[in-house]
């Protein structure tokens, strides 16, 4: 879904200090959660 694609693009260069803490290990649970949701549901909730 779109949110997983957005996550895969990564954090923009020059991001905040928080961005430096978002390692692949920390992002993996978020990726799994996003993949579990149906794309239509995600669009309904986020738009």
C-alpha positions in Angstrom: 0.0 0.0 0.0 1.0 3.6 -0.3 2.2 4.0 3.3 4.6 1.1 2.9 5.9 2.7 -0.3 6.3 6.0 1.6 8.2 4.1 4.4 10.4 2.4 1.9 11.5 5.8 0.5 13.1 6.6 3.8 13.5 9.8 5.8 14.5 12.8 3.7 18.1 14.0 4.0 18.5 16.8 6.5 15.8 15.4 8.7 15.6 15.9 12.4 17.6 14.1 15.0 14.7 11.7 15.4 15.2 10.5 11.8 18.7 9.3 12.8 17.0 7.0 15.4 14.7 5.4 12.8 16.9 2.4 11.9 15.7 -0.5 9.8 15.3 -2.5 13.0 13.0 0.1 14.4 11.0 0.5 11.2 10.4 -3.2 10.6 7.5 -3.5 13.1 5.9 -0.5 11.5 6.3 -2.0 8.1 4.7 -5.3 9.2 1.8 -3.4 10.8 1.1 -1.4 7.7 1.3 -4.5 5.5 -1.4 -6.1 7.6 -4.0 -3.5 6.7 -6.1 -3.6 3.6 -5.3 -0.7 1.2 -8.9 0.4 1.1 -9.0 0.6 4.9 -5.8 2.6 5.0 -7.1 5.1 2.4 -10.4 5.5 4.3 -8.5 6.2 7.6 -5.9 8.5 6.1 -7.8 10.6 3.6 
